[in-house]
Amino acid sequence: MLLEPSSLKLDAPDLHTAVGFDDGAAIRRSYLRFPAWTQPGWTWLTGKPLPNQVPPAPKSPFRMMLGTLGVASVVLAAHISLLALSTRDAVSLGILLTPVFFVLLTGCLRQIQVVYVHHAVHGTFSRRYRRGNHIIADILTTLALVQNRNDYHREHCAHHSRAIFTTPDDADAALLIRFGIEPGISVRALHRALWRALCSPEYHAWFLLSRLMSALKRPPFWCAVSLVWAALLVVGLPYAIGWFPAVLAVWLPLFLGYQMSALLQFLTEHIWLLDQDRGPAGRRAYARRCVGRFCGEAVPSNRDGRGSAVAWLGWWCRTLFVHIPVRLGVIVGDLPAHDWHHMCGMVGHKLSEWPSAIYARQRAIDSGQSEGMETRELWGMSNMIRHVLQAMSCAPPLIR
């Protein structure tokens, strides 16, 4: 049953009890119905390791970045090749596979921003050379035509500040408010506002203009590089390969996909706007606004014959067509453990552990020093959206 603000007025701690969270440990244990050799794959998909699961040898951030850029290049080359070929079968296959290529390239573009640029502005991409973090951030933000390093650093550091965190002064919260996703209105209205924004030309035009303006607000050298790169993508690419491959293979994921993924990511990463005039008071209140987000759901049992078969069919369909695309295109990289990113100092960990963040988060839980992270887990994009919007609906309305 959805909670309406008119029928329930709660303070911040009670909001968490009202909206509830998933039993993440039980959901992850249900994947033990699959063989042991598959468990690393399920850990990647869900974003949640088993208790005391041994992590793989960590890759260097540079190798991780090269891997993402390599995947993006292969995906782009394969899609363009199919769409640009003169044979009807190849073009038909390229069109048929567009959703797959779209999700993969969108995910790579988002990883560039929310994983590599994110940790570069924190100074943890390169731990030895501070200047290396700046260079990586400048190159990658230019490549993806996104917010420049200085703007991102300013907004993101403010986002981490306890005085601003999840309040209307938080840049991510301000974006939600701008498009009608605000506290104190019905859950139904919040859902409408979300889907309206995802499909709205106004939202996409505003986001794209913001990206381009920030991309060009750089020192002269990087501004010139950004202008040349944008011209190549917008003018040179369709001239070289044709409008149809350029739109389908490049422009859709670079603009539409990136911006839809960003909105879903912003919305679900925290419990937003519980208070308007102040941030969380104390570490416990700060922690309560952080959530773990995981892609998956409880695995069916084999108890009933026909009923079990139907349950398994539904489970596999949701895994293949919902959870895997969300993991690849929205909750990318270390984002399942984004609550750990905000709280790692509280649990005695270091930000530089981010390449194995999902395992570091589980290690904190296993040690009993997790600040309650295991009690604030959301599984599946629909659950993430529903829980965040329910909490926002129960919060006091904005004072304008």
C-alpha positions in Angstrom: 0.0 0.0 0.0 1.4 3.4 -1.0 1.6 6.0 1.7 0.2 9.5 1.0 1.6 12.6 2.8 -1.9 13.6 3.8 -2.4 10.4 5.8 1.0 10.1 7.3 3.4 12.7 8.7 6.7 11.3 9.8 10.1 12.5 11.0 13.2 11.4 9.1 14.0 8.2 11.1 10.4 7.0 10.9 10.4 7.5 7.1 12.9 4.6 6.8 10.7 2.3 8.8 7.6 3.3 6.8 9.0 2.6 3.4 10.9 -0.5 4.4 14.0 -2.2 2.9 14.7 -5.6 1.4 16.4 -8.5 3.2 19.4 -8.3 1.0 21.3 -11.2 2.8 18.4 -13.6 2.2 18.0 -12.5 -1.5 21.7 -13.0 -2.1 21.7 -16.4 -0.4 19.0 -17.6 -2.7 21.5 -17.4 -5.6 23.3 -20.3 -3.9 20.8 -22.5 -5.7 23.2 -22.1 -8.7 26.6 -23.9 -8.8 29.5 -22.4 -6.9 31.4 -21.6 -10.2 28.7 -19.2 -11.2 28.8 -17.2 -7.9 31.3 -14.6 -9.1 29.0 -13.8 -12.0 26.0 -13.4 -9.7 28.1 -11.2 -7.5 28.9 -8.9 -10.4 25.2 -8.8 -11.5 23.7 -8.2 -8.1 26.6 -6.0 -6.9 26.5 -7.9 -3.5 29.0 -10.5 -2.6 28.3 -13.5 -0.3 29.5 -13.2 3.3 33.3 -13.5 3.4 33.5 -14.0 -0.4 37.1 -13.7 -1.5 37.4 -10.8 -4.0 39.3 -11.2 -7.3 42.7 -9.6 -7.6 41.9 -5.9 -8.0 42.7 -4.2 -11.3 44.4 -0.9 -11.4 42.1 2.0 -12.1 44.0 2.7 -15.4 43.4 -0.9 -16.6 39.8 -0.7 -15.6 39.4 2.6 -17.6 41.1 1.1 -20.6 38.8 -1.9 -20.4 35.7 0.3 -20.4 37.0 2.4 -23.3 37.9 -0.8 -25.2 34.4 -2.2 -24.7 32.9 1.1 -25.9 35.1 1.0 -29.0 34.2 -2.5 -29.9 30.4 -1.9 -29.3 30.5 1.3 -31.4 32.5 -0.3 -34.2 30.3 -3.4 -34.4 27.0 -1.3 -34.4 28.2 1.2 -37.0 29.6 -1.6 -39.2 26.3 -3.4 -39.3 24.2 -0.3 -39.9 26.6 1.1 -42.5 26.8 -2.0 -44.6 24.9 -2.1 -47.8 23.3 -5.5 -47.3 19.8 -5.6 -46.1 20.4 -8.5 -43.7 23.3 -6.7 -41.9 21.3 -3.5 -41.5 18.3 -5.5 -40.2 20.6 -7.2 -37.7 22.0 -3.9 -36.6 18.5 -2.4 -36.0 17.4 -5.6 -34.2 20.5 -5.4 -31.9 20.2 -1.7 -31.3 18.7 -2.1 -27.7 21.7 -4.2 -26.8 24.3 -1.8 -28.2 22.4 1.1 -26.7 22.5 -0.3 -23.2 26.2 -1.3 -23.5 27.4 2.1 -24.9 25.2 4.1 -22.4 26.7 2.1 -19.6 30.3 2.7 -20.8 29.6 6.5 -21.1 28.1 6.5 -17.6 31.1 4.6 -16.2 33.3 7.3 -17.6 31.5 9.9 -15.5 30.3 8.2 -12.3 33.3 5.9 -11.9 36.5 7.2 -13.4 35.8 11.0 -13.4 34.1 10.6 -10.0 37.1 9.0 -8.4 39.5 11.3 -10.2 37.9 14.4 -8.6 38.2 12.6 -5.3 41.9 12.3 -6.0 41.8 8.4 -5.8 42.1 7.5 -9.5 45.9 8.1 -9.3 47.1 7.9 -5.8 50.7 8.9 -6.6 50.2 11.8 -9.0 47.6 14.4 -8.2 48.1 16.0 -11.6 47.2 12.6 -13.2 43.8 12.8 -11.7 43.2 16.2 -13.3 44.4 15.0 -16.7 42.3 11.9 -16.6 39.2 13.9 -15.6 39.8 16.5 -18.3 40.3 13.9 -21.0 37.3 11.8 -20.1 34.8 14.7 -19.5 35.8 16.0 -23.0 35.4 12.5 -24.6 31.8 12.1 -23.1 30.9 15.8 -23.6 29.9 16.1 -19.9 30.3 18.5 -17.1 33.9 19.8 -16.8 36.2 18.7 -14.0 36.0 22.0 -12.0 32.2 22.2 -12.1 31.8 18.6 -11.2 34.4 18.8 -8.3 32.6 21.9 -6.9 29.1 20.3 -7.0 30.2 16.9 -5.9 32.2 18.1 -2.9 29.2 20.1 -1.8 27.1 16.9 -2.2 29.3 15.2 0.3 29.0 18.1 2.8 26.8 17.2 5.7 25.3 20.7 5.6 24.0 20.3 2.1 23.7 16.5 1.6 20.3 15.6 0.1 18.8 19.0 0.8 17.5 21.4 -2.0 20.9 23.0 -2.1 22.4 19.6 -3.3 22.8 19.8 -7.1 21.3 16.4 -7.7 18.3 17.2 -5.5 17.9 20.5 -7.3 17.7 18.6 -10.6 14.9 16.4 -9.3 13.0 19.4 -8.0 13.4 21.3 -11.3 11.4 18.5 -13.0 8.7 18.1 -10.4 10.1 15.3 -8.4 9.8 16.9 -5.0 8.7 16.0 -1.4 5.2 16.3 0.0 3.2 15.2 -3.1 1.5 11.8 -3.8 3.5 8.8 -4.9 1.4 8.7 -8.0 2.2 12.3 -8.9 5.9 11.6 -8.3 5.8 8.6 -10.6 4.2 10.7 -13.3 6.8 13.4 -12.8 9.6 10.9 -13.2 8.3 9.3 -16.4 7.4 12.7 -17.8 11.0 13.8 -17.2 12.5 10.7 -18.7 10.5 11.2 -21.9 10.4 15.0 -21.9 12.2 16.9 -24.7 12.4 19.8 -22.2 14.5 17.6 -19.8 16.8 16.3 -22.5 17.3 19.7 -24.1 18.1 21.3 -20.7 20.5 18.5 -19.7 22.2 18.5 -23.1 22.6 22.3 -23.0 24.0 22.1 -19.5 26.5 19.5 -20.6 27.6 21.5 -23.6 27.9 24.8 -21.7 30.0 23.1 -19.0 32.1 21.3 -21.6 33.0 24.6 -23.2 33.6 26.4 -19.9 37.2 25.3 -19.7 40.7 26.7 -20.2 41.3 27.7 -23.9 43.1 24.4 -24.8 40.4 22.1 -23.5 37.7 24.4 -24.8 39.2 24.1 -28.3 39.5 20.3 -28.0 35.8 20.1 -26.9 34.7 22.2 -29.8 36.6 20.1 -32.3 35.3 16.9 -30.8 31.7 18.1 -30.7 32.0 19.2 -34.3 33.3 15.7 -35.3 30.5 14.0 -33.5 27.7 16.3 -34.8 28.9 17.1 -38.3 31.8 14.9 -39.2 30.4 11.6 -38.1 27.1 11.7 -40.1 29.1 12.9 -43.1 31.5 10.0 -42.8 29.1 7.1 -42.1 25.6 8.5 -42.8 22.9 10.0 -40.7 21.2 6.7 -39.8 24.2 5.0 -38.3 25.3 8.2 -36.5 21.9 8.7 -34.9 21.2 5.1 -33.9 24.8 4.0 -32.9 26.2 7.3 -31.4 23.7 10.0 -30.7 21.0 8.0 -29.0 23.3 6.5 -26.3 25.5 9.6 -26.0 22.6 12.0 -25.4 19.2 10.2 -24.8 20.6 7.1 -23.1 23.2 9.0 -20.9 20.6 11.5 -19.7 17.9 8.9 -18.9 20.4 6.8 -17.0 21.6 9.8 -15.1 18.1 10.7 -13.9 17.4 7.1 -12.7 20.8 7.1 -11.0 20.3 10.5 -9.3 16.9 9.6 -8.1 17.7 6.3 -6.5 21.2 6.9 -4.9 19.9 8.5 -1.7 16.8 9.2 0.3 16.2 12.7 -0.8 14.8 15.9 0.7 13.7 14.7 4.1 14.6 18.2 5.4 14.7 21.5 3.6 16.6 23.8 5.9 19.3 21.6 7.1 21.3 18.5 6.3 21.5 15.4 8.4 22.4 16.0 12.0 25.1 13.6 13.0 26.7 10.5 11.4 23.7 8.2 12.0 21.3 10.6 10.3 23.8 10.9 7.4 24.1 7.1 7.2 20.3 6.7 7.1 20.1 8.7 3.9 22.5 6.3 2.1 21.2 3.1 0.5 22.8 0.1 -1.2 21.3 -0.7 -4.6 21.4 -4.1 -6.1 20.2 -5.7 -9.3 18.3 -8.9 -8.9 15.6 -10.6 -6.9 15.1 -13.8 -4.9 15.7 -16.9 -6.9 12.6 -19.2 -7.0 12.5 -22.5 -5.2 11.6 -25.8 -6.9 8.8 -26.7 -4.6 5.7 -26.7 -6.9 5.8 -28.3 -10.4 4.0 -26.0 -12.8 4.0 -23.0 -10.4 7.7 -23.3 -10.0 8.2 -23.5 -13.8 6.2 -20.3 -14.3 8.1 -18.6 -11.4 11.4 -19.6 -13.0 10.3 -18.3 -16.4 9.4 -14.9 -14.9 12.6 -14.8 -12.9 14.8 -15.4 -16.0 12.8 -12.9 -18.1 13.3 -10.2 -15.4 16.9 -11.1 -15.0 17.7 -11.0 -18.7 15.5 -8.0 -19.7 15.5 -5.9 -16.5 18.2 -6.6 -14.0 21.1 -7.1 -16.5 20.3 -4.0 -18.5 20.0 -1.9 -15.3 23.4 -3.2 -14.1 25.0 -2.5 -17.4 23.3 0.8 -18.1 22.4 2.5 -14.9 23.8 1.0 -11.7 27.3 0.6 -13.3 30.7 0.0 -11.8 30.8 0.4 -8.0 27.4 2.2 -7.8 25.8 -0.7 -5.9 28.1 0.2 -3.0 27.6 3.9 -3.3 26.5 4.0 0.3 29.9 2.6 1.3 31.5 5.4 -0.7 29.8 8.0 1.5 30.4 6.1 4.7 33.8 4.4 4.2 35.4 6.8 6.7 32.8 5.9 9.3 33.7 2.2 9.0 37.4 2.7 9.0 38.0 2.1 5.2 39.7 4.3 2.6 38.2 5.9 -0.5 41.2 4.5 -2.5 39.6 1.0 -2.1 36.9 1.9 -4.6 38.1 -0.6 -7.3 36.8 -3.4 -4.9 34.1 -1.3 -3.3 31.4 -3.9 -3.3 33.7 -6.3 -1.5 34.8 -3.6 0.9 31.2 -2.9 1.7 30.5 -6.6 2.4 33.7 -6.8 4.5 32.3 -4.0 6.7 29.1 -5.9 7.2 30.9 -9.2 8.0 33.0 -7.4 10.6 29.9 -5.9 12.3 31.2 -2.4 11.7 28.9 -1.3 8.9 26.9 1.5 10.5 23.7 -0.5 9.5 24.4 -0.6 5.7 23.0 -4.2 5.6 19.6 -2.8 6.9 19.3 -0.3 4.0 19.3 -2.3 0.8 17.1 -2.0 -2.2 16.9 -4.7 -4.8 15.6 -4.1 -8.3 15.1 -0.8 -10.1 11.3 -0.8 -9.5 11.9 -1.2 -5.7 14.6 1.5 -5.7 12.2 4.0 -7.3 9.2 3.0 -5.2 11.0 3.2 -1.9 12.7 6.6 -2.6 9.4 8.1 -3.9 7.5 6.8 -0.9 10.0 8.4 1.5 9.9 11.7 -0.5 6.1 11.7 -0.5 5.9 11.4 3.3 8.4 14.3 3.8 7.2 17.9 4.3 6.4 19.8 1.1 8.8 22.4 -0.2 8.5 25.9 1.2 8.6 28.2 -1.8 
